Amino acid sequence: MQNPPTRTQVAIIGAGPAGLLLAHLLHRRGIDTVVLESRDRSYVERRQRAGILEQGTVDILRATGAGRRMDRQGLRHDGIELRFGGESHRIDFPSLTGGRSVMVYAQTEVVKDLIGLRLDEDQPILFEAEALEISGIDGDSPQVRYRRRGQEHTLACDVVAACDGFHGIGRRSLPGADTFERVYPFSWLGVLADVPPSCEELIYAHHPEGFALHSMRSPEVSRLYLQVSPDERLENWSDARIWDELANRFAVDGGWELGTGPITDKSITPMRSFVTEPMRHGRLFLAGDAAHIVPPTGAKGLNLAAADVTLLAAALLRWYRTGDEGGLDSYSADALRRVWRAEHFSYLMTSMLHAQPSRDPFELRLQLAQLHYTATSAAAATSLAENYVGLPLPGAEDIVE
Ligand SMILES: Cc1cc2nc3c(=O)[nH]c(=O)nc-3n(C[C@H](O)[C@H](O)[C@H](O)COP(=O)(O)OP(=O)(O)OC[C@H]3O[C@@H](n4cnc5c(N)ncnc54)[C@H](O)[C@@H]3O)c2cc1C
């Protein structure tokens, strides 16, 4: 593209899952968008993050033509395993939720699919274009000033959708917002390994030494996590130490073998809950991590981003088609209702499964009581399953033709 566009209907900042899905949903319904992304394409497509898609996220990708590769390569999962006290217990999703399940399909692949669709359809997505300032959101023609290849440009629009993640400029540009935050006293050491998963479904392990999660990205690649202290350093964790500690935390009575292989990626992620309210001011709308962060224990981050933009796309469509601002006016309250539900679920999973740094024996017994209840009560298991596969996605029916 020689000259970048100077005007569009919806200016979208950020080519993460939120921005790309919003652009895709709006383009299908004839609404023009320009996506501005500060990083290059290769960086965005390789950034290792989430990997579990709720049923509603799967449904919206599939119904809008973005799910073809997901349906070929994704792994449908009908349950998870809880391990604690040397035993393992399975939570079966379809029988507890009326047939719903989740899909294991990496965020990197969702992002690649959405970028591919956008470029195939010759729709504007400007990489290495960093939004610097959002202005005019109290009027009806806001603008985004951005820098690309050393030059500054201005993009005029009807609406700005800030899908620019936790460190973007969107949230800072929204006046008068309240923020709510909880920082957990532990982090996750995450590794990607070239080894087939040692399990068919995810294992969430509670262990006195700390939580461990066995997940996967494909039949050949495993994704594994260990709870570590927030000040832990990667250089303290040799590959051998990681595999030993994982085997220790996943151990069950009667034995279980963890396959090992070359580790290709290692990182440490802090655990945090964060919400900003409201998610809209005038013509500026926040979506995804720009407005909220959840600890990854509930696998909700990417799914909340998808839920926000489905709701926002439906509201924008209604406004452009009929002039009715009702959906735009209720966007923030509607989105926040789901956000806080996901915050609570993520908090519950996190506090049930992680060892407290104090090693408080009272806390440990409470956790084991809750785990035992979840493993043996249909009501408790249903609550976990319903939240894990995700509640119905408001706006989905309106935006899918
Ligand atoms: C290290 C890590 C691990 C995670 N693991 C999991 C997990 O296991 N499970 C789970 O469910 N969730 C996980 N998450 C959360 C999940 O990845 C996010 O919730 C999801 O990426 C949110 O999508 P988003 O589009 O809102 O934001 P992002 O994916 O952060 O995308 C925002 C985009 O905006 C761009 N941007 C930022 N500022 C600007 C600017 N000024 N101008 C232009 N572009 C800008 C960024 O480069 C980025 O591409 C993880 C997150 C992190 C950080």
The ligand as an SDF file (V2000), in Angstrom:
LIG
                    3D

 53 58  0  0  0  0  0  0  0  0999 V2000
    3.0780  -13.6710   28.3050 C   0  0  0  0  0  0  0  0  0  0  0  0
    1.5900  -13.8980   28.2260 C   0  0  0  0  0  0  0  0  0  0  0  0
    1.0610  -15.2020   28.3130 C   0  0  0  0  0  0  0  0  0  0  0  0
   -0.3160  -15.4100   28.2380 C   0  0  0  0  0  0  0  0  0  0  0  0
   -0.8200  -16.6850   28.3550 N   0  0  0  0  0  0  0  0  0  0  0  0
   -2.1580  -16.8700   28.2990 C   0  0  0  0  0  0  0  0  0  0  0  0
   -2.7330  -18.1640   28.4370 C   0  0  0  0  0  0  0  0  0  0  0  0
   -2.0240  -19.1480   28.6120 O   0  0  0  0  0  0  0  0  0  0  0  0
   -4.1000  -18.2750   28.3710 N   0  0  0  0  0  0  0  0  0  0  0  0
   -4.9170  -17.1780   28.1620 C   0  0  0  0  0  0  0  0  0  0  0  0
   -6.1460  -17.2930   28.0510 O   0  0  0  0  0  0  0  0  0  0  0  0
   -4.4060  -15.9580   28.0320 N   0  0  0  0  0  0  0  0  0  0  0  0
   -3.0550  -15.7870   28.1020 C   0  0  0  0  0  0  0  0  0  0  0  0
   -2.5620  -14.5560   27.9630 N   0  0  0  0  0  0  0  0  0  0  0  0
   -3.5040  -13.4740   27.7260 C   0  0  0  0  0  0  0  0  0  0  0  0
   -3.8910  -13.3730   26.2460 C   0  0  0  0  0  0  0  0  0  0  0  0
   -2.7900  -13.6470   25.4320 O   0  0  0  0  0  0  0  0  0  0  0  0
   -4.4400  -11.9800   26.0330 C   0  0  0  0  0  0  0  0  0  0  0  0
   -5.5960  -11.8480   26.8340 O   0  0  0  0  0  0  0  0  0  0  0  0
   -4.7720  -11.6650   24.5750 C   0  0  0  0  0  0  0  0  0  0  0  0
   -3.5890  -11.5720   23.8230 O   0  0  0  0  0  0  0  0  0  0  0  0
   -5.5500  -10.3670   24.4920 C   0  0  0  0  0  0  0  0  0  0  0  0
   -5.6480   -9.9600   23.1590 O   0  0  0  0  0  0  0  0  0  0  0  0
   -5.6640   -8.4200   22.8050 P   0  0  0  0  0  0  0  0  0  0  0  0
   -5.8390   -8.3640   21.3440 O   0  0  0  0  0  0  0  0  0  0  0  0
   -6.6240   -7.7160   23.6760 O   0  0  0  0  0  0  0  0  0  0  0  0
   -4.2450   -7.8520   23.2300 O   0  0  0  0  0  0  0  0  0  0  0  0
   -2.7950   -8.1810   22.6570 P   0  0  0  0  0  0  0  0  0  0  0  0
   -2.7130   -9.5940   22.2180 O   0  0  0  0  0  0  0  0  0  0  0  0
   -1.8330   -7.7050   23.6910 O   0  0  0  0  0  0  0  0  0  0  0  0
   -2.6800   -7.2700   21.3730 O   0  0  0  0  0  0  0  0  0  0  0  0
   -2.4940   -5.8750   21.4510 C   0  0  0  0  0  0  0  0  0  0  0  0
   -1.7540   -5.4090   20.2170 C   0  0  0  0  0  0  0  0  0  0  0  0
   -1.6680   -3.9960   20.2200 O   0  0  0  0  0  0  0  0  0  0  0  0
   -0.3830   -3.6070   19.7890 C   0  0  0  0  0  0  0  0  0  0  0  0
   -0.1190   -2.2540   20.2840 N   0  0  0  0  0  0  0  0  0  0  0  0
    0.1310   -1.8760   21.5530 C   0  0  0  0  0  0  0  0  0  0  0  0
    0.3050   -0.5430   21.6360 N   0  0  0  0  0  0  0  0  0  0  0  0
    0.1340   -0.0690   20.3690 C   0  0  0  0  0  0  0  0  0  0  0  0
    0.2070    1.2360   19.8010 C   0  0  0  0  0  0  0  0  0  0  0  0
    0.4610    2.3230   20.5570 N   0  0  0  0  0  0  0  0  0  0  0  0
   -0.0010    1.3670   18.4690 N   0  0  0  0  0  0  0  0  0  0  0  0
   -0.2690    0.2950   17.7040 C   0  0  0  0  0  0  0  0  0  0  0  0
   -0.3280   -0.9720   18.1970 N   0  0  0  0  0  0  0  0  0  0  0  0
   -0.1280   -1.1430   19.5240 C   0  0  0  0  0  0  0  0  0  0  0  0
    0.5310   -4.6850   20.3770 C   0  0  0  0  0  0  0  0  0  0  0  0
    1.7650   -4.7800   19.6870 O   0  0  0  0  0  0  0  0  0  0  0  0
   -0.3210   -5.9330   20.1760 C   0  0  0  0  0  0  0  0  0  0  0  0
   -0.0820   -6.5530   18.9280 O   0  0  0  0  0  0  0  0  0  0  0  0
   -1.1900  -14.3220   28.0570 C   0  0  0  0  0  0  0  0  0  0  0  0
   -0.6640  -13.0270   27.9570 C   0  0  0  0  0  0  0  0  0  0  0  0
    0.7050  -12.8050   28.0620 C   0  0  0  0  0  0  0  0  0  0  0  0
    1.2280  -11.3860   27.9840 C   0  0  0  0  0  0  0  0  0  0  0  0
  1  2  1  0
  2  3  1  0
  2 52  2  0
  3  4  2  0
  4  5  1  0
  4 50  1  0
  5  6  2  0
  6  7  1  0
  6 13  1  0
  7  8  2  0
  7  9  1  0
  9 10  1  0
 10 11  2  0
 10 12  1  0
 12 13  2  0
 13 14  1  0
 14 15  1  0
 14 50  1  0
 15 16  1  0
 16 17  1  0
 16 18  1  0
 18 19  1  0
 18 20  1  0
 20 21  1  0
 20 22  1  0
 22 23  1  0
 23 24  1  0
 24 25  2  0
 24 26  1  0
 24 27  1  0
 27 28  1  0
 28 29  2  0
 28 30  1  0
 28 31  1  0
 31 32  1  0
 32 33  1  0
 33 34  1  0
 33 48  1  0
 34 35  1  0
 35 36  1  0
 35 46  1  0
 36 37  1  0
 36 45  1  0
 37 38  2  0
 38 39  1  0
 39 40  1  0
 39 45  2  0
 40 41  1  0
 40 42  2  0
 42 43  1  0
 43 44  2  0
 44 45  1  0
 46 47  1  0
 46 48  1  0
 48 49  1  0
 50 51  2  0
 51 52  1  0
 52 53  1  0
M  END
$$$$
